[in-house]
Amino acid sequence: MMSTVRLLPCPCCGCRDLFAGVMSSSSYGVQCLCGLGVIERIPDEWPPGVWKRGVVADVNIERLHRYVLNQAVEKWNKRVPGGWCTEYIDIEPHIE
């Protein structure tokens, strides 16, 4: 089970009612009610450091999905230095 993610409010409208989680069978993302969002696709090849030898496959797959969600969150939270909407929101990601 994934833990909460920390998101900044929407940079367009300031909304704090955000969705984070599965966008399709091959992507995760963050989206606002206004329609602004970011999507990160699950890569075709394993990113460095994600696959761990000797670990059950399901655990590695969960690590990959967490990695992709974190990439989407990182993109969402990227702001212009000195910009507005800098107070984080903790939410539970939707992974089903």
NUBA-462110 format. One record per residue: x negated, y negated, z of N, C-alpha, C, CB in turn. Coordinates in Angstrom, 3 decimals, always signed. Each point is the difference from the previous one (the first is absolute). Glycine has a CB too. Layout:
BEGIN
<site n_u="X" n_v="Y" n_w="Z" ca_u="X" ca_v="Y" ca_w="Z" c_u="X" c_v="Y" c_w="Z" cb_u="X" cb_v="Y" cb_w="Z"/>
...
This chain:
BEGIN
<site n_u="-0.841" n_v="+1.192" n_w="+0.000" ca_u="+0.841" ca_v="-1.192" ca_w="+0.000" c_u="-0.881" c_v="-1.250" c_w="+0.000" cb_u="+1.835" cb_v="+1.248" cb_w="+1.225"/>
<site n_u="-1.466" n_v="-2.214" n_w="-2.028" ca_u="-0.776" ca_v="-1.222" ca_w="-0.106" c_u="+0.390" c_v="-0.974" c_w="+1.097" cb_u="-0.202" cb_v="+0.335" cb_w="-2.468"/>
<site n_u="-0.787" n_v="-1.073" n_w="+2.960" ca_u="+0.257" ca_v="-1.013" ca_w="+1.009" c_u="+0.468" c_v="-1.283" c_w="-0.671" cb_u="-1.725" cb_v="+1.025" cb_w="+1.523"/>
<site n_u="+1.993" n_v="-2.032" n_w="-0.714" ca_u="+0.481" ca_v="-1.264" ca_w="-0.550" c_u="-1.071" c_v="-0.671" c_w="-0.848" cb_u="+1.514" cb_v="-0.265" cb_w="+1.972"/>
<site n_u="-1.077" n_v="-0.626" n_w="-2.833" ca_u="-0.916" ca_v="-0.811" ca_w="-0.794" c_u="+0.228" c_v="-1.462" c_w="+0.369" cb_u="-0.020" cb_v="+1.699" cb_w="-1.907"/>
<site n_u="-1.029" n_v="-2.508" n_w="+1.792" ca_u="+0.082" ca_v="-1.427" ca_w="+0.319" c_u="+0.088" c_v="-0.785" c_w="-1.302" cb_u="-1.317" cb_v="+0.319" cb_w="+2.153"/>
<site n_u="+2.402" n_v="-1.049" n_w="-2.308" ca_u="+0.239" ca_v="-0.770" ca_w="-1.224" c_u="+0.174" c_v="-1.471" c_w="+0.324" cb_u="+1.063" cb_v="+1.997" cb_w="-1.068"/>
<site n_u="-1.512" n_v="-2.826" n_w="+0.149" ca_u="+0.304" ca_v="-1.416" ca_w="+0.074" c_u="+1.353" c_v="-0.226" c_w="-0.672" cb_u="-2.476" cb_v="-0.634" cb_w="+0.002"/>
<site n_u="+3.210" n_v="-0.411" n_w="+0.389" ca_u="+1.270" ca_v="-0.304" ca_w="-0.666" c_u="-0.214" c_v="-0.241" c_w="-1.495" cb_u="+0.879" cb_v="-0.992" cb_w="+2.141"/>
<site n_u="+0.213" n_v="+1.009" n_w="-2.883" ca_u="-0.064" ca_v="-0.216" ca_w="-1.447" c_u="-0.639" c_v="-1.357" c_w="-0.302" cb_u="+2.054" cb_v="+1.439" cb_w="-0.326"/>
<site n_u="-3.056" n_v="-1.474" n_w="-0.572" ca_u="-0.637" ca_v="-1.274" ca_w="-0.331" c_u="+0.880" c_v="-0.922" c_w="-0.840" cb_u="-2.164" cb_v="+1.179" cb_w="+0.110"/>
<site n_u="+3.229" n_v="-0.647" n_w="-0.702" ca_u="+0.888" ca_v="-0.837" ca_w="-0.822" c_u="+1.119" c_v="-0.630" c_w="+0.819" cb_u="-0.519" cb_v="+1.454" cb_w="-1.949"/>
<site n_u="+1.222" n_v="-0.604" n_w="+2.730" ca_u="+1.195" ca_v="-0.499" ca_w="+0.699" c_u="-0.140" c_v="+0.003" c_w="+1.521" cb_u="+1.337" cb_v="+0.828" cb_w="-1.908"/>
<site n_u="-2.402" n_v="-0.220" n_w="+2.441" ca_u="-0.189" ca_v="+0.040" ca_w="+1.448" c_u="+0.798" c_v="+1.073" c_w="+0.704" cb_u="-0.447" cb_v="-2.381" cb_w="-0.124"/>
<site n_u="+1.168" n_v="+3.201" n_w="-0.625" ca_u="+0.841" ca_v="+1.053" ca_w="+0.573" c_u="-0.847" c_v="+0.986" c_w="+0.803" cb_u="+1.620" cb_v="-0.245" cb_w="-1.916"/>
<site n_u="-1.040" n_v="+0.730" n_w="+3.006" ca_u="-0.671" ca_v="+0.979" ca_w="+0.848" c_u="+0.666" c_v="+1.370" c_w="-0.101" cb_u="-0.674" cb_v="-1.844" cb_w="+1.553"/>
<site n_u="+1.714" n_v="+1.959" n_w="-2.364" ca_u="+0.699" ca_v="+1.272" ca_w="-0.209" c_u="-0.636" c_v="+0.685" c_w="-1.205" cb_u="+2.188" cb_v="-0.901" cb_w="+0.985"/>
<site n_u="-3.240" n_v="+1.657" n_w="-0.735" ca_u="-0.805" ca_v="+0.580" ca_w="-1.073" c_u="+0.119" c_v="+1.515" c_w="-0.019" cb_u="-1.582" cb_v="-1.923" cb_w="+0.169"/>
<site n_u="+1.349" n_v="+2.508" n_w="-1.340" ca_u="-0.038" ca_v="+1.453" ca_w="-0.165" c_u="-1.449" c_v="+0.390" c_w="-0.259" cb_u="+2.392" cb_v="+0.091" cb_w="-0.912"/>
<site n_u="-2.847" n_v="+0.967" n_w="+1.570" ca_u="-1.329" ca_v="+0.557" ca_w="-0.283" c_u="+0.158" c_v="+1.509" c_w="-0.043" cb_u="-1.232" cb_v="-1.948" cb_w="+1.126"/>
<site n_u="+0.724" n_v="+2.565" n_w="-2.170" ca_u="+0.076" ca_v="+1.450" ca_w="-0.092" c_u="+0.029" c_v="+0.495" c_w="-1.425" cb_u="+1.177" cb_v="+0.000" cb_w="+2.146"/>
<site n_u="-0.555" n_v="+1.155" n_w="-2.333" ca_u="+0.045" ca_v="+0.664" ca_w="-1.294" c_u="+0.820" c_v="-0.826" c_w="-0.988" cb_u="-0.231" cb_v="+2.242" cb_w="+1.125"/>
<site n_u="-0.372" n_v="-2.548" n_w="-2.263" ca_u="+0.704" ca_v="-0.734" ca_w="-1.065" c_u="+0.454" c_v="+0.967" c_w="-1.092" cb_u="-1.366" cb_v="-2.071" cb_w="+0.487"/>
<site n_u="+0.576" n_v="+3.128" n_w="-0.706" ca_u="+0.330" ca_v="+1.040" ca_w="-0.974" c_u="-0.769" c_v="+1.255" c_w="+0.411" cb_u="+0.411" cb_v="-1.701" cb_w="-1.894"/>
<site n_u="-0.311" n_v="+2.744" n_w="+1.101" ca_u="-0.706" ca_v="+1.237" ca_w="+0.341" c_u="-1.517" c_v="-0.158" c_w="-0.105" cb_u="+1.981" cb_v="+1.292" cb_w="-0.802"/>
<site n_u="-2.438" n_v="-2.386" n_w="+0.192" ca_u="-1.442" ca_v="-0.176" ca_w="-0.171" c_u="-0.514" c_v="-1.353" c_w="+0.491" cb_u="+0.158" cb_v="+1.522" cb_w="-1.937"/>
<site n_u="+0.633" n_v="-2.214" n_w="+2.772" ca_u="-0.466" ca_v="-1.309" ca_w="+0.464" c_u="+0.607" c_v="-0.394" c_w="+1.348" cb_u="-0.278" cb_v="-0.668" cb_w="-2.383"/>
<site n_u="-0.455" n_v="-0.201" n_w="+3.054" ca_u="+0.447" ca_v="-0.642" ca_w="+1.238" c_u="-0.036" c_v="-1.492" c_w="-0.234" cb_u="-0.855" cb_v="+1.900" cb_w="+1.465"/>
<site n_u="+1.591" n_v="-2.643" n_w="-0.647" ca_u="-0.019" ca_v="-1.433" ca_w="-0.176" c_u="+0.642" c_v="-0.743" c_w="+1.139" cb_u="+0.028" cb_v="+0.382" cb_w="-2.399"/>
<site n_u="-0.015" n_v="-1.706" n_w="+2.257" ca_u="+0.652" ca_v="-0.917" ca_w="+0.931" c_u="+0.888" c_v="-0.887" c_w="-0.843" cb_u="-1.930" cb_v="+0.043" cb_w="+1.691"/>
<site n_u="+3.160" n_v="-0.280" n_w="-1.227" ca_u="+0.919" ca_v="-0.836" ca_w="-0.769" c_u="+0.873" c_v="-0.827" c_w="+0.927" cb_u="-0.002" cb_v="+1.686" cb_w="-1.847"/>
<site n_u="+0.306" n_v="-2.891" n_w="+1.381" ca_u="+0.889" ca_v="-0.921" ca_w="+0.707" c_u="+1.387" c_v="+0.034" c_w="-0.642" cb_u="-1.961" cb_v="-1.479" cb_w="+0.630"/>
<site n_u="+2.955" n_v="+1.012" n_w="+0.095" ca_u="+1.360" ca_v="-0.074" ca_w="-0.535" c_u="+0.095" c_v="-0.946" c_w="-1.196" cb_u="+0.869" cb_v="+0.496" cb_w="+2.284"/>
<site n_u="-1.787" n_v="-1.473" n_w="-2.373" ca_u="+0.033" ca_v="-0.945" ca_w="-1.126" c_u="-0.505" c_v="+0.647" c_w="-1.290" cb_u="-0.338" cb_v="-1.889" cb_w="+1.614"/>
<site n_u="-0.231" n_v="+3.086" n_w="-1.507" ca_u="-0.473" ca_v="+0.704" ca_w="-1.186" c_u="-1.509" c_v="+0.042" c_w="-0.148" cb_u="+2.089" cb_v="-0.666" cb_w="-1.053"/>
<site n_u="-2.806" n_v="-0.203" n_w="+1.768" ca_u="-1.454" ca_v="+0.017" ca_w="-0.075" c_u="-0.531" c_v="+1.269" c_w="+0.659" cb_u="-0.069" cb_v="-2.526" cb_w="+0.013"/>
<site n_u="-0.913" n_v="+3.137" n_w="-0.630" ca_u="-0.574" ca_v="+1.198" ca_w="+0.591" c_u="-1.321" c_v="+0.370" c_w="-0.623" cb_u="+2.273" cb_v="+0.774" cb_w="+0.498"/>
<site n_u="-2.931" n_v="+0.194" n_w="+0.133" ca_u="-1.227" ca_v="+0.573" ca_w="-0.536" c_u="+0.154" c_v="+1.515" c_w="-0.010" cb_u="-1.404" cb_v="-1.954" cb_w="+0.846"/>
<site n_u="+0.823" n_v="+2.590" n_w="-1.852" ca_u="+0.063" ca_v="+1.460" ca_w="-0.123" c_u="-1.412" c_v="+0.519" c_w="-0.186" cb_u="+2.331" cb_v="-0.079" cb_w="-1.003"/>
<site n_u="-2.631" n_v="+1.159" n_w="+1.694" ca_u="-1.293" ca_v="+0.669" ca_w="-0.131" c_u="+0.270" c_v="+1.448" c_w="-0.387" cb_u="-1.111" cb_v="-1.540" cb_w="+1.717"/>
<site n_u="+0.556" n_v="+1.955" n_w="-2.850" ca_u="+0.211" ca_v="+1.373" ca_w="-0.479" c_u="-0.936" c_v="+0.971" c_w="+0.697" cb_u="+0.732" cb_v="-0.893" cb_w="-2.214"/>
<site n_u="-0.261" n_v="+2.123" n_w="+2.409" ca_u="-0.852" ca_v="+1.060" ca_w="+0.516" c_u="-1.013" c_v="+0.306" c_w="-1.094" cb_u="+1.844" cb_v="+0.978" cb_w="+1.504"/>
<site n_u="-3.145" n_v="-1.024" n_w="-1.178" ca_u="-1.015" ca_v="+0.177" ca_w="-1.041" c_u="-0.060" c_v="+1.437" c_w="-0.523" cb_u="-1.302" cb_v="-1.840" cb_w="+1.058"/>
<site n_u="+0.822" n_v="+1.990" n_w="-2.284" ca_u="-0.168" ca_v="+1.329" ca_w="-0.593" c_u="-1.160" c_v="+0.747" c_w="+0.640" cb_u="+0.937" cb_v="-0.860" cb_w="-2.146"/>
<site n_u="-1.925" n_v="+0.127" n_w="+2.629" ca_u="-1.143" ca_v="+0.605" ca_w="+0.669" c_u="-0.060" c_v="-0.487" c_w="+1.435" cb_u="-1.252" cb_v="+0.161" cb_w="-2.176"/>
<site n_u="+0.706" n_v="+0.664" n_w="+3.059" ca_u="-0.086" ca_v="-0.347" ca_w="+1.421" c_u="-0.970" c_v="-1.153" c_w="+0.211" cb_u="+0.533" cb_v="+2.372" cb_w="+0.621"/>
<site n_u="-0.097" n_v="-3.416" n_w="+0.086" ca_u="-0.912" ca_v="-1.100" ca_w="+0.329" c_u="-1.103" c_v="+0.496" c_w="+0.945" cb_u="+1.882" cb_v="-1.679" cb_w="-0.299"/>
<site n_u="-3.061" n_v="+1.074" n_w="+0.258" ca_u="-1.083" ca_v="+0.420" ca_w="+0.891" c_u="+0.401" c_v="-0.073" c_w="+1.467" cb_u="-1.629" cb_v="-0.783" cb_w="-1.703"/>
<site n_u="+1.316" n_v="+1.824" n_w="+2.452" ca_u="+0.253" ca_v="+0.015" ca_w="+1.433" c_u="+1.387" c_v="+0.439" c_w="+0.424" cb_u="-1.630" cb_v="-1.764" cb_w="+0.108"/>
<site n_u="+2.534" n_v="+2.005" n_w="-1.040" ca_u="+1.364" ca_v="+0.393" ca_w="+0.378" c_u="+0.099" c_v="+1.514" c_w="+0.200" cb_u="+0.909" cb_v="-1.971" cb_w="-1.274"/>
<site n_u="-1.503" n_v="+2.754" n_w="+0.352" ca_u="+0.050" ca_v="+1.455" ca_w="+0.103" c_u="-1.011" c_v="+0.475" c_w="+1.030" cb_u="+0.742" cb_v="+0.185" cb_w="-2.400"/>
<site n_u="-0.298" n_v="+0.649" n_w="+3.352" ca_u="-0.886" ca_v="+0.553" ca_w="+1.022" c_u="-0.076" c_v="+1.505" c_w="-0.167" cb_u="+0.564" cb_v="-1.873" cb_w="+1.589"/>
<site n_u="-1.771" n_v="+2.403" n_w="-1.757" ca_u="-0.192" ca_v="+1.451" ca_w="-0.105" c_u="+0.396" c_v="+0.672" c_w="+1.298" cb_u="-1.857" cb_v="-0.332" cb_w="-1.651"/>
<site n_u="+2.439" n_v="+1.531" n_w="+1.523" ca_u="+0.365" ca_v="+0.775" ca_w="+1.170" c_u="+1.282" c_v="-0.453" c_w="+0.679" cb_u="-2.383" cb_v="+0.409" cb_w="+0.294"/>
<site n_u="+3.075" n_v="-1.376" n_w="-0.889" ca_u="+1.256" ca_v="-0.503" ca_w="+0.560" c_u="+1.145" c_v="+0.572" c_w="-0.821" cb_u="-1.105" cb_v="-2.140" cb_w="+0.830"/>
<site n_u="+2.192" n_v="+2.487" n_w="-0.169" ca_u="+1.177" ca_v="+0.554" ca_w="-0.671" c_u="+0.445" c_v="-0.948" c_w="-1.114" cb_u="+0.713" cb_v="+1.185" cb_w="+2.130"/>
<site n_u="-0.308" n_v="-0.613" n_w="-3.268" ca_u="+0.387" ca_v="-0.811" ca_w="-1.170" c_u="+1.073" c_v="-1.030" c_w="+0.327" cb_u="-0.576" cb_v="+1.930" cb_w="-1.442"/>
<site n_u="+1.582" n_v="-1.557" n_w="+2.245" ca_u="+1.069" ca_v="-0.946" ca_w="+0.342" c_u="-0.551" c_v="-1.232" c_w="+0.716" cb_u="+1.605" cb_v="+1.917" cb_w="+0.162"/>
<site n_u="-2.608" n_v="-1.715" n_w="+0.681" ca_u="-0.606" ca_v="-1.124" ca_w="+0.721" c_u="-0.725" c_v="-0.918" c_w="-0.984" cb_u="-0.258" cb_v="+1.428" cb_w="+2.076"/>
<site n_u="-0.459" n_v="-0.848" n_w="-3.031" ca_u="-0.686" ca_v="-0.817" ca_w="-1.010" c_u="+0.994" c_v="-0.757" c_w="-0.866" cb_u="-1.888" cb_v="+1.634" cb_w="-0.015"/>
<site n_u="+3.005" n_v="-1.005" n_w="-0.337" ca_u="+1.021" ca_v="-0.675" ca_w="-0.806" c_u="+0.597" c_v="-1.159" c_w="+0.789" cb_u="+0.515" cb_v="+2.154" cb_w="-1.219"/>
<site n_u="-0.264" n_v="-1.952" n_w="+2.509" ca_u="+0.515" ca_v="-1.089" ca_w="+0.836" c_u="-1.028" c_v="-1.132" c_w="+0.077" cb_u="+1.374" cb_v="+1.650" cb_w="+1.349"/>
<site n_u="-2.646" n_v="-1.300" n_w="-1.255" ca_u="-1.062" ca_v="-1.015" ca_w="+0.024" c_u="+0.008" c_v="-0.804" c_w="-1.304" cb_u="-1.399" cb_v="+1.468" cb_w="+1.520"/>
<site n_u="+1.590" n_v="-0.787" n_w="-2.650" ca_u="+0.058" ca_v="-0.673" ca_w="-1.295" c_u="+1.184" c_v="-0.964" c_w="-0.059" cb_u="-1.086" cb_v="+1.995" cb_w="-1.077"/>
<site n_u="+2.248" n_v="-1.547" n_w="+1.527" ca_u="+1.191" ca_v="-0.851" ca_w="-0.031" c_u="-0.173" c_v="-1.206" c_w="+0.919" cb_u="+1.421" cb_v="+2.010" cb_w="-0.510"/>
<site n_u="-2.015" n_v="-1.793" n_w="+1.685" ca_u="-0.272" ca_v="-1.115" ca_w="+0.921" c_u="-0.983" c_v="-0.984" c_w="-0.657" cb_u="+0.405" cb_v="+1.514" cb_w="+2.019"/>
<site n_u="-1.412" n_v="-0.986" n_w="-2.699" ca_u="-0.980" ca_v="-0.842" ca_w="-0.693" c_u="+0.696" c_v="-0.887" c_w="-1.044" cb_u="-1.783" cb_v="+1.766" cb_w="+0.367"/>
<site n_u="+2.669" n_v="-1.184" n_w="-1.164" ca_u="+0.696" ca_v="-0.753" ca_w="-1.053" c_u="+0.914" c_v="-1.052" c_w="+0.615" cb_u="-0.097" cb_v="+2.004" cb_w="-1.520"/>
<site n_u="+0.839" n_v="-1.637" n_w="+2.570" ca_u="+0.853" ca_v="-0.987" ca_w="+0.679" c_u="-0.855" c_v="-1.137" c_w="+0.558" cb_u="+1.672" cb_v="+1.807" cb_w="+0.584"/>
<site n_u="-2.794" n_v="-1.480" n_w="+0.036" ca_u="-0.880" ca_v="-1.040" ca_w="+0.549" c_u="-0.529" c_v="-0.923" c_w="-1.089" cb_u="-0.639" cb_v="+1.559" cb_w="+1.836"/>
<site n_u="+0.384" n_v="-1.020" n_w="-3.034" ca_u="-0.446" ca_v="-0.835" ca_w="-1.116" c_u="+1.107" c_v="-0.995" c_w="-0.389" cb_u="-1.501" cb_v="+1.878" cb_w="-0.831"/>
<site n_u="+2.750" n_v="-1.417" n_w="+0.800" ca_u="+1.128" ca_v="-0.889" ca_w="-0.325" c_u="+0.163" c_v="-1.074" c_w="+1.083" cb_u="+1.154" cb_v="+1.891" cb_w="-1.232"/>
<site n_u="-1.271" n_v="-1.499" n_w="+2.496" ca_u="+0.126" ca_v="-0.949" ca_w="+1.117" c_u="-1.116" c_v="-1.046" c_w="-0.078" cb_u="+1.068" cb_v="+1.792" cb_w="+1.448"/>
<site n_u="-2.277" n_v="-1.342" n_w="-1.748" ca_u="-1.129" ca_v="-0.923" ca_w="-0.117" c_u="+0.251" c_v="-1.027" c_w="-1.104" cb_u="-1.552" cb_v="+1.802" cb_w="+0.823"/>
<site n_u="+2.077" n_v="-1.353" n_w="-1.962" ca_u="+0.320" ca_v="-0.929" ca_w="-1.096" c_u="+1.096" c_v="-0.977" c_w="+0.425" cb_u="-0.652" cb_v="+1.757" cb_w="-1.687"/>
<site n_u="+1.699" n_v="-1.250" n_w="+2.352" ca_u="+1.111" ca_v="-0.850" ca_w="+0.444" c_u="-0.493" c_v="-1.078" c_w="+0.957" cb_u="+1.586" cb_v="+1.926" cb_w="-0.281"/>
<site n_u="-2.450" n_v="-1.544" n_w="+1.204" ca_u="-0.455" ca_v="-0.923" ca_w="+1.043" c_u="-1.070" c_v="-0.983" c_w="-0.469" cb_u="+0.542" cb_v="+1.764" cb_w="+1.631"/>
<site n_u="-1.034" n_v="-1.602" n_w="-2.847" ca_u="-1.024" ca_v="-0.916" ca_w="-0.505" c_u="+0.640" c_v="-1.366" c_w="-0.238" cb_u="-1.294" cb_v="+1.914" cb_w="-1.077"/>
<site n_u="+0.703" n_v="-2.936" n_w="+1.672" ca_u="+0.531" ca_v="-1.360" ca_w="-0.112" c_u="-1.108" c_v="-0.979" c_w="-0.350" cb_u="+1.795" cb_v="+0.556" cb_w="+1.657"/>
<site n_u="-1.394" n_v="-1.693" n_w="-2.170" ca_u="-0.941" ca_v="-1.085" ca_w="-0.251" c_u="-0.436" c_v="-0.529" c_w="+1.369" cb_u="+1.079" cb_v="-0.616" cb_w="-2.266"/>
<site n_u="-2.380" n_v="+0.403" n_w="+2.482" ca_u="-0.453" ca_v="-0.535" ca_w="+1.288" c_u="+0.721" c_v="-1.296" c_w="+0.344" cb_u="-2.234" cb_v="+1.061" cb_w="-0.366"/>
<site n_u="+2.712" n_v="-1.141" n_w="+1.601" ca_u="+0.700" ca_v="-1.189" ca_w="+0.462" c_u="+1.464" c_v="-0.045" c_w="-0.420" cb_u="-2.161" cb_v="-1.173" cb_w="-0.087"/>
<site n_u="+2.651" n_v="+2.242" n_w="-0.543" ca_u="+1.396" ca_v="+0.043" ca_w="-0.441" c_u="+0.970" c_v="+0.190" c_w="+1.162" cb_u="-0.781" cb_v="+0.926" cb_w="-2.170"/>
<site n_u="+2.035" n_v="-0.858" n_w="+1.850" ca_u="+1.019" ca_v="+0.186" ca_w="+1.027" c_u="+0.377" c_v="+1.476" c_w="+0.106" cb_u="+0.870" cb_v="-2.331" cb_w="-0.416"/>
<site n_u="+0.062" n_v="+2.655" n_w="+1.301" ca_u="+0.447" ca_v="+1.374" ca_w="+0.247" c_u="-1.163" c_v="+0.866" c_w="+0.488" cb_u="+1.779" cb_v="-0.260" cb_w="-1.769"/>
<site n_u="-2.316" n_v="-0.077" n_w="+2.913" ca_u="-1.160" ca_v="+0.737" ca_w="+0.499" c_u="+0.281" c_v="+0.800" c_w="+1.267" cb_u="-1.403" cb_v="-1.752" cb_w="-1.007"/>
<site n_u="+2.666" n_v="+1.860" n_w="+1.436" ca_u="+0.348" ca_v="+0.786" ca_w="+1.185" c_u="+0.442" c_v="+1.394" c_w="-0.442" cb_u="+0.682" cb_v="-2.095" cb_w="+1.273"/>
<site n_u="-1.347" n_v="+3.133" n_w="-0.758" ca_u="+0.276" ca_v="+1.370" ca_w="-0.427" c_u="+1.306" c_v="+0.544" c_w="+0.555" cb_u="-2.434" cb_v="+0.354" cb_w="-0.144"/>
<site n_u="+3.007" n_v="+0.611" n_w="-0.598" ca_u="+1.204" ca_v="+0.733" ca_w="+0.375" c_u="-0.391" c_v="+1.472" c_w="+0.025" cb_u="+1.597" cb_v="-1.749" cb_w="-1.026"/>
<site n_u="-1.243" n_v="+2.475" n_w="+2.082" ca_u="-0.253" ca_v="+1.445" ca_w="+0.068" c_u="+1.270" c_v="+0.729" c_w="-0.418" cb_u="-1.719" cb_v="-0.292" cb_w="+1.860"/>
<site n_u="+1.609" n_v="+1.146" n_w="-2.884" ca_u="+1.163" ca_v="+0.770" ca_w="-0.453" c_u="-0.368" c_v="+1.467" c_w="-0.188" cb_u="+0.923" cb_v="-2.047" cb_w="-1.128"/>
<site n_u="+0.076" n_v="+2.904" n_w="+1.167" ca_u="-0.163" ca_v="+1.431" ca_w="-0.279" c_u="+0.111" c_v="+0.203" c_w="-1.500" cb_u="+0.954" cb_v="+0.662" cb_w="+2.266"/>
<site n_u="-1.942" n_v="-0.038" n_w="-2.895" ca_u="+0.098" ca_v="+0.241" ca_w="-1.444" c_u="+1.009" c_v="+1.090" c_w="-0.324" cb_u="-2.371" cb_v="-0.712" cb_w="-0.242"/>
<site n_u="+3.024" n_v="+0.610" n_w="-0.916" ca_u="+0.956" ca_v="+0.993" ca_w="-0.482" c_u="-0.762" c_v="+0.986" c_w="-0.882" cb_u="+1.950" cb_v="-1.661" cb_w="+0.095"/>
<site n_u="-2.035" n_v="+2.908" n_w="+0.339" ca_u="-0.824" ca_v="+0.962" ca_w="-0.724" c_u="+0.817" c_v="+1.156" c_w="-0.579" cb_u="-1.890" cb_v="-0.611" cb_w="+1.493"/>
<site n_u="+3.186" n_v="+0.527" n_w="-1.451" ca_u="+0.831" ca_v="+1.092" ca_w="-0.520" c_u="+0.621" c_v="-0.365" c_w="-1.321" cb_u="+0.466" cb_v="+0.731" cb_w="+2.312"/>
